[in-house]
Amino acid sequence: MPAHVPPIADEREGLLAYLAQQRRALRATAHGLTDAQARLTPTAGELSIGGLVKHAARCEAGWTDLILQRQRGGRRTADESDSAEFVLTPEETLAEVLDQYEAAARETDAVIAGIADLGQAVPVPRGLPWFPADVENWSVRWVLLHLVEETARHGGHADIIRETIDGATLFPLMAAAEQWPDPWFQPWRAPAGPAA
């Protein structure tokens, strides 16, 4: 059944499969949207689907960097807001952030494939209030579970935003985006007429 993770053989395969499923769900919320629609913030908060995809890409790349103990670009300081990370700017397109998300996912999968032990230590960065001061290390396993959690949380945000924009819901969107054979309901179709 396309909406579910297929049977898995081991822990690594399971963690990566569940992460992939949550990525697919988040990406599906963007299916058929224009850049303008991807920037909409129709709920009480300031989140948009484009901003959530952008954040998910950067978040996943950041955790992969942490596993590898590398730093690309500047790291956010304790007094610096991350709000820009959640905004699809006029200079950015939905297609670009979806491509960035796909690239981050491919890299994560490749990095995890090259790690022999999911128990490998991942040092906790110091001096940042969003990281616990009383924990020395996470494991790669913990990071993967956190990525599943983070992606699922933001996928839920995106579900609500998308339904608010045009009434579309996840399974019809996934069926349309992935062209499911023999779906058990009507796949989403773009409404006739001008887009919002």
C-alpha positions in Angstrom: 0.0 0.0 0.0 1.7 3.2 -1.1 0.8 5.3 2.0 2.6 2.9 4.3 6.3 2.1 4.9 7.0 -1.3 3.3 8.1 -4.2 5.4 11.6 -3.7 6.8 14.5 -6.0 7.5 16.4 -4.2 10.2 16.7 -1.1 12.4 18.7 1.0 9.9 16.3 0.2 7.0 13.3 1.0 9.3 14.6 4.3 10.5 15.5 5.4 6.9 12.1 4.1 5.6 10.1 6.0 8.2 12.1 9.2 7.6 11.6 8.8 3.8 7.8 8.3 4.4 7.6 11.5 6.4 9.6 13.4 3.8 7.2 12.2 1.1 4.3 13.4 3.2 5.8 16.8 3.7 6.7 17.1 0.0 3.2 16.1 -1.0 1.7 19.0 0.8 3.4 21.2 -1.8 2.1 19.3 -4.7 0.4 21.5 -7.3 1.1 24.8 -5.4 2.3 27.9 -7.1 5.1 29.9 -5.5 2.6 32.4 -4.3 0.5 29.7 -2.6 3.6 28.2 -1.1 4.3 31.5 0.6 0.8 31.8 2.1 0.4 31.9 5.9 -3.3 31.2 6.2 -3.3 30.0 9.9 -2.9 32.0 13.1 0.9 31.4 12.9 3.5 32.6 10.4 4.3 29.2 8.8 4.0 28.5 5.1 4.4 25.3 3.2 7.4 26.7 1.3 9.0 27.9 4.5 8.4 24.5 6.2 10.1 22.7 3.3 13.0 25.1 3.3 13.4 24.6 7.1 13.2 20.8 6.8 16.0 20.9 4.1 18.2 23.1 6.2 17.4 21.2 9.4 18.2 17.8 7.9 21.5 19.1 6.3 22.4 20.6 9.7 21.9 17.2 11.5 23.9 15.4 8.8 26.7 18.0 9.3 26.5 17.3 13.0 26.9 13.6 12.5 29.9 14.2 10.3 31.3 16.9 12.6 31.6 19.4 9.8 30.5 23.0 9.5 29.3 24.5 6.3 28.7 28.2 6.5 28.0 30.1 9.7 26.3 28.5 12.6 23.4 30.4 14.2 24.3 32.0 17.5 22.3 31.8 20.7 20.9 35.3 20.2 20.1 34.9 16.5 16.5 34.1 15.4 15.8 31.3 13.0 12.6 32.9 11.7 14.1 33.6 8.2 14.7 29.9 7.8 10.9 29.4 7.8 10.2 32.0 5.1 10.1 31.4 1.3 11.4 34.7 0.1 10.4 36.4 -3.1 13.8 35.4 -4.5 13.3 31.7 -3.8 11.0 29.3 -5.5 9.1 26.3 -4.3 10.9 24.2 -6.9 14.3 25.3 -5.5 13.5 24.5 -1.9 12.1 21.1 -2.9 15.3 20.4 -4.8 17.3 21.4 -1.7 15.2 19.1 0.4 15.8 16.2 -2.0 19.6 16.9 -2.0 19.6 17.0 1.8 17.7 13.7 1.9 20.0 12.0 -0.5 23.0 13.1 1.5 21.5 11.9 4.8 20.8 8.5 3.3 24.3 8.2 1.9 25.9 9.3 5.2 23.8 6.8 7.2 24.6 4.0 4.7 28.3 4.6 5.4 28.1 4.4 9.2 28.8 1.0 10.6 27.2 1.5 14.0 24.1 3.5 14.6 25.3 3.8 18.2 28.2 6.0 17.0 28.5 9.1 19.2 27.4 12.5 17.9 28.7 15.2 20.2 26.2 17.7 21.4 27.1 21.3 20.4 27.9 23.6 23.3 26.8 27.1 24.2 23.4 27.0 22.4 20.3 27.1 24.5 18.3 24.7 22.3 20.9 21.9 22.9 21.0 20.3 26.3 24.0 21.2 28.5 23.8 18.0 30.5 24.2 15.6 27.6 27.6 14.9 26.1 26.6 12.9 23.1 23.6 11.6 21.1 23.9 8.6 18.9 23.3 8.4 15.1 20.2 6.4 16.0 18.9 9.2 18.2 19.6 11.7 15.4 17.6 9.6 12.9 14.7 9.3 15.4 14.8 13.1 15.9 14.7 13.7 12.2 11.6 11.4 11.9 10.0 13.4 14.8 10.9 16.8 13.4 9.8 15.9 9.8 6.5 14.5 11.1 5.8 17.6 13.2 6.4 19.9 10.3 4.5 17.6 8.0 1.5 18.0 10.3 1.9 21.8 10.2 2.0 21.6 6.4 -1.2 19.4 6.3 -3.2 22.0 8.2 -1.8 24.9 6.1 -2.6 23.0 2.8 -6.1 22.1 3.9 -6.6 25.8 4.8 -5.3 27.0 1.4 -7.5 24.8 -0.9 -9.0 22.0 1.1 -6.5 19.4 -0.2 -5.6 16.6 2.2 -2.6 14.3 2.4 -3.6 11.0 0.9 -5.3 12.5 -2.2 -2.2 14.7 -2.6 0.2 11.8 -2.3 -1.9 9.7 -4.7 -1.7 12.5 -7.2 2.0 13.4 -6.6 3.2 9.8 -6.7 0.6 8.6 -9.3 -0.5 5.7 -7.1 -1.9 2.8 -9.1 -5.4 1.9 -8.1 -5.9 4.4 -5.2 -8.7 3.8 -2.8 -10.0 7.4 -3.2 -10.0 10.2 -5.7 -6.4 11.6 -6.2 -6.2 15.4 -5.9 -6.8 17.5 -9.0 -6.0 21.1 -9.4 -9.2 23.2 -9.3 -10.3 24.7 -12.5 -9.8 28.5 -12.9 -7.1 30.9 -11.7 -4.8 29.8 -8.9 -4.7 31.8 -5.7 
